[in-house]
Structures are given as C-alpha cells and as structure tokens.
Amino acid sequence: MSKKITVAKSWSELNQWQREEIAHLYLHVDPEKFEGAYLQMIFILFQKRDKFFAKLRLFSLLRNVPISSLEPFARFLIETTDFYSFPEIKGLIKPSDRLGNITIKQFSVIDTFFDAYSKDKTELNIRRFTASLYRIKEKFDELDLPKVAEITDKISVKKMESIALAYQFTRMLIWDKYPVIFPKPKQETEEEKLKPIFKKKEQQYIPFEKIITGIAMDELQPLGKKQDVNKTRIYEFLSVLSESILYHKEKQKAYDKAK
C-alpha cells in the first residue's frame, strides 16, 4: 500500500463513536457468534467515524487489503480490558477512573443494577445502571437517583453501553485485585480459554448489601457501624474485607487445631 494507515492501538485511543459501537457489539453478541461481531469491530476500528467518506475509505481499504492483514491491529480488543474511564455528563459528578471516588454503598447500588442489566439487557435497566453511577451532589444518596436519571436519560443508549462496558472491565479489575473475596475457578475449560477475556464465565453474583451488613456485624467492626461502612470508599472497604476474611480463616484454623 502506498499510503500509511494509522489506527488506535489501545482502548484509550478509540474515539467515542468507536467505543460506543464496539461496546454495543460486546454487550449483545452471542458468544457462539463472536467471530461475526469481531469482524464488525475490525471495520469500526479502521473506519474511525460514522461519516460517508470514512465508509468509502474503508471500502477502498477492504478491496486492497485482506482482512487477515488488518486483524492483528484489532487484537487488543479481545486480549485486553484496560478501559476504565467514564465520560463527563454535564450537571453531574462522574465516577473517577477505576471507580476511585465511589463508596461501597454506591457501588452496591450500581452493581445491583448492572447485574440486572447483564441478565436481561433491557433499556430500563441500563438507564437505571447509568443513573446510579453518577451523582448530583458530592455525597451519594439513593433518593437523588430520579433527579440524576432526568439528566442521564438524555444521553444515547449506545453511550450508556460504552459506560456499561467500562464498568464491566473495571469490575473485572477489582475482582482480580481481591482474589480472597472473589476467588477464580480452579480450572478453565479449553472452550473458556478460547473466549475473549470479558466473555469468560463470571463468578456467582454476590449482593454487596449483604457483604456490607456482614462486615458491620463483624465482632471486630473494622470500619465501624453500618452507617460508617456505607461511607467507605470501595477499595478501602475491599482491602479491609480481605484482611477480615484472612483473620477469620486463621482463627478457624487455630480453633480446629486446638480441638
């Protein structure tokens, strides 16, 4: 080829249109039909924008270059999940990258709606999920969700889907960071190994409200009473929970040994 073609090499280099279109495919594809969706992702990567001349350039490229030569450039889409940022929405406080500014109480609400959306993929639940991620004031309050939804409902569903994918990847990052809380399956089937990272079988869902109540009722109360636990940032909460689990495991071992 006489012309040099440049494309995004990571999730962070994708533009908003690309993120939305790829997220839509990711969230709705049947794992058994992933190859067709992946082909569409390659086209989106090289098309770059939803414009007439961008489509013409893509068609011209496809006439001159085999898909097998383009596919390696898109491999990061199935081999990596480093997409942890959330877009600004005017009038609202957005979650920081990797959910660093989210309390465990807000995370509990977010994750409940995300789990519901993951199961039914309805527009109602993705709207609820998106509203739960953003805040209208510094302190999270479930009673504010209708006001937040009045604003978040104005963005497109595909933008909500890109937010959902960023959340899913962040969730996976958190799961990997705290294996004491979220242990991985001991064995992975050959079929699972061939799936994209984000399409592999997830752990059984644990409602975080129950976990919050459990640590508040712990004999040590490492984070105080429930109202104090609710205000704890998610990473601090999970670090303390990990330590608590390890403490109680060692205590149980000592008890069993003393029998």
C-alpha positions in Angstrom: 0.0 0.0 0.0 1.3 3.4 -0.8 -0.5 5.2 2.0 0.3 4.7 5.7 -2.9 4.0 7.7 -2.9 4.7 11.4 -5.4 3.2 13.8 -6.0 3.1 17.5 -3.7 0.7 19.3 -5.4 0.6 22.7 -8.8 1.2 24.3 -7.7 4.7 25.4 -7.0 5.7 21.8 -10.5 4.8 20.5 -12.8 7.8 19.9 -16.2 8.0 21.4 -18.0 6.7 18.3 -15.8 3.6 18.2 -16.2 2.9 21.9 -20.0 3.1 21.6 -20.2 0.9 18.5 -17.7 -1.7 19.9 -19.4 -1.7 23.3 -22.8 -2.3 21.7 -21.3 -5.4 19.9 -19.6 -6.7 23.0 -22.7 -6.4 25.3 -25.1 -8.0 22.9 -23.1 -10.6 21.0 -23.9 -14.3 21.4 -20.5 -15.9 22.4 -21.2 -18.6 19.9 -21.3 -16.0 17.1 -18.4 -13.8 18.3 -16.5 -14.1 15.0 -19.0 -12.1 13.1 -19.0 -9.4 15.8 -15.2 -9.3 15.8 -15.2 -8.7 12.1 -17.5 -5.7 12.6 -15.2 -4.4 15.3 -12.3 -4.5 12.8 -14.3 -2.5 10.4 -15.2 0.1 13.1 -11.5 0.3 14.1 -10.4 1.2 10.6 -13.5 3.2 9.6 -12.8 5.5 12.6 -16.0 7.6 12.3 -19.6 7.3 11.1 -19.2 9.5 8.1 -19.8 8.9 4.4 -16.2 9.4 3.2 -14.9 7.3 6.1 -17.1 4.5 4.9 -15.7 5.0 1.3 -12.1 4.8 2.6 -12.9 1.6 4.5 -14.4 0.0 1.3 -11.4 1.1 -0.6 -9.1 -0.4 2.0 -11.0 -3.7 2.1 -10.7 -4.0 -1.7 -6.9 -3.8 -1.5 -6.0 -5.4 1.8 -7.1 -8.8 3.1 -8.9 -9.0 6.5 -6.1 -11.3 7.7 -3.7 -8.3 7.4 -6.0 -6.0 9.3 -7.0 -8.4 12.1 -3.7 -8.2 14.1 -4.3 -4.4 14.7 -7.6 -5.2 16.4 -6.3 -7.9 18.6 -6.1 -5.6 21.7 -9.9 -5.6 21.6 -10.1 -9.2 22.6 -6.9 -9.6 24.5 -7.0 -6.6 26.8 -9.6 -4.9 29.0 -7.9 -1.6 30.0 -10.9 0.6 29.5 -11.7 2.1 32.9 -12.7 5.7 32.3 -16.2 7.3 32.2 -17.4 10.3 30.2 -18.4 13.6 31.7 -22.1 14.3 31.8 -22.9 18.0 32.3 -24.5 18.8 35.6 -23.3 15.5 37.3 -20.3 14.2 39.2 -18.8 11.3 37.2 -17.1 8.3 38.7 -13.3 8.7 38.6 -11.2 6.2 36.6 -11.5 2.7 38.2 -14.3 4.0 40.4 -11.8 5.5 42.8 -14.3 8.1 44.2 -17.2 5.6 44.8 -18.3 4.5 48.2 -19.2 0.9 48.9 -22.8 1.9 49.4 -23.0 3.5 45.9 -21.1 0.5 44.5 -23.7 -1.8 46.0 -26.5 0.0 44.2 -24.5 0.3 40.9 -23.6 -3.4 40.9 -27.2 -4.5 41.6 -28.5 -2.6 38.6 -25.5 -3.8 36.5 -26.2 -7.4 37.4 -29.9 -6.9 36.4 -28.8 -5.4 33.1 -26.3 -8.2 32.4 -29.1 -10.7 32.7 -31.9 -9.1 30.7 -30.1 -6.4 28.5 -33.2 -4.1 28.8 -33.1 -0.4 28.2 -34.8 0.2 31.5 -32.0 -1.5 33.5 -29.2 0.2 31.6 -30.8 3.5 32.3 -31.1 2.6 36.0 -27.5 1.4 36.0 -26.2 4.6 34.3 -28.1 6.9 36.8 -26.6 5.0 39.7 -23.0 5.6 38.6 -23.3 9.4 38.6 -24.1 11.8 41.4 -25.9 15.2 41.5 -24.0 16.2 44.7 -20.8 15.1 46.4 -22.5 12.6 48.8 -24.3 9.6 47.3 -28.0 9.4 48.1 -30.3 6.8 46.6 -33.1 9.4 46.8 -31.3 11.5 44.3 -31.5 8.8 41.6 -34.7 10.2 39.9 -33.1 13.6 39.5 -29.9 12.1 38.2 -31.9 9.9 35.8 -33.6 13.1 34.4 -30.1 14.1 33.1 -28.6 10.7 32.2 -31.7 9.7 30.3 -30.8 12.4 27.7 -27.7 10.6 26.5 -27.9 7.9 23.9 -28.3 4.2 24.8 -25.1 3.4 22.9 -23.2 5.9 25.1 -24.8 4.1 28.1 -23.5 0.9 26.7 -19.9 2.2 26.5 -20.3 3.3 30.1 -21.5 -0.3 31.0 -18.5 -1.8 29.2 -16.1 0.4 31.1 -17.8 -0.6 34.3 -17.6 -4.3 33.4 -13.9 -4.0 32.7 -13.4 -2.1 36.0 -15.4 -4.7 37.8 -13.1 -7.4 36.4 -10.1 -5.4 37.5 -11.5 -5.2 41.1 -12.3 -9.0 41.1 -8.6 -9.7 40.1 -7.2 -7.3 42.7 -9.0 -9.1 45.6 -8.8 -12.8 45.0 -9.5 -13.6 48.6 -13.0 -12.1 48.2 -13.5 -13.2 44.5 -11.6 -16.5 44.0 -11.2 -17.6 40.5 -12.5 -21.0 39.3 -9.8 -23.7 39.9 -9.9 -24.9 36.3 -10.8 -23.3 33.0 -12.1 -25.4 30.1 -10.5 -25.3 26.7 -13.7 -23.7 25.4 -13.4 -20.9 28.1 -9.7 -20.3 27.2 -10.7 -19.5 23.6 -13.2 -16.8 24.6 -12.3 -13.1 24.8 -11.3 -12.1 28.3 -14.5 -10.3 29.1 -16.7 -13.2 27.8 -15.4 -15.8 30.2 -17.7 -17.2 32.8 -18.1 -14.8 35.7 -18.2 -15.6 39.4 -21.5 -16.2 41.1 -23.1 -12.9 41.9 -22.9 -11.7 45.5 -25.2 -8.8 46.5 -22.9 -6.2 48.2 -25.6 -5.1 50.6 -25.2 -8.5 52.3 -21.4 -8.1 52.5 -21.8 -4.5 53.9 -24.1 -5.8 56.6 -21.8 -8.7 57.3 -18.7 -6.6 57.9 -20.7 -4.1 60.0 -21.8 -7.0 62.2 -18.3 -8.4 62.4 -17.1 -8.8 66.0 -14.1 -6.5 65.3 -16.2 -3.9 63.4 -13.0 -2.8 61.5 -15.0 0.0 59.7 -17.4 0.9 62.4 -21.2 0.6 62.3 -23.2 0.2 59.1 -23.6 3.9 58.5 -19.8 4.3 58.7 -19.2 1.3 56.5 -21.6 2.8 53.8 -19.3 5.9 53.6 -16.1 3.9 53.0 -14.6 4.1 49.5 -14.7 0.8 47.7 -11.0 0.0 47.6 -10.6 0.6 51.3 -13.6 -1.5 52.0 -12.4 -4.4 49.9 -8.9 -4.2 51.5 -10.4 -4.4 55.0 -12.8 -7.1 54.0 -9.8 -9.2 52.6 -8.0 -8.8 55.9 -11.1 -9.7 57.8 -11.6 -12.9 55.8 -8.0 -13.9 56.3 -8.2 -13.2 60.0 -11.3 -15.3 60.4 -9.7 -18.1 58.4 -6.7 -18.2 60.6 -8.9 -18.0 63.7 -10.9 -21.0 62.4 -7.7 -23.0 61.7 -6.4 -22.3 65.2 -9.7 -23.4 66.7 -9.8 -26.6 64.6 -6.2 -27.3 65.6 -7.0 -26.9 69.3 -9.8 -29.4 69.2 
